[in-house]
Amino acid sequence: MTGVATGLVVWVAWPRRFVAEAMEQREKARSPAEAARRVLFDRMAPLVSPLVTQKRASRLQQQIVMMGAPDLRPVDIVTMQILSAIFFGVMTAMFLHLNEMNVLYGLVGLAVGALLPPYWVRQQIQRRHTAIGRAMPFNLDLMTLSVEAGLDFGGAVATVVQKGLPGPFNEELGIVLREIRMGRTREEALRNMANRARYAPLTQFVSNLVQAERMGTSLGRILRIQATQLRIQRTQRAEKLANEAPVKMLFPLIFCIFPTVFMILFGPIAYQLMTGGY
């Protein structure tokens, strides 16, 4: 395993060639680390591409879009899994069994390393969804005020993009505005936003806007109702988390805090009894 990992690292990151290619990518990248990552992924792409089926690539591409469409490809995520699995497999076997490479430890490290990149992707998606949920009520209030002040939907969206809370929701509205200006209908642009984010409150918001447009309902009234509902949902979610806190605290209380308290209170008594002090 160590020989395979060493050979792969030497081939992928041969110092002279690697540095030269990283310097070429430096002008396009935002940082030296990003340039090095880009070169590493490009080097690994021909080896990893046969492992990425069309179905898997489609699923990974959807997750990348849900993350906010960073500079990643499906093959890059698979590359991260392979490198992470090799690294954790070798390091686990070395640290837990220095004299001989234990296969069981290595396999456990491989499994842990392979699971870390998908977990990171899910965490990034969850973080983006949380940011969208926090920004939606304020930005929808601003959009409501803009519509009630006489602006049309495009003007209200442009106002939110310029003056609203920065974040993923603002970025998505900016994409919606650009698509509308390029000739797409409002419904198409909004549904594209819902398909990119795959966030339930945002999907519900888009569905209500599309339905209001079809039925001729006042846009300002729909936006105000949506903002109110989102605030209520956020309050209910906060109350739910607060009610779950005592249950989540049981484990650290029972296994971490209570034993320490018992040791402090009854330790001296037990010591006196064991040494014949009483």
Beta strands, then each sheet from edge to edge (+ up, - down):
end
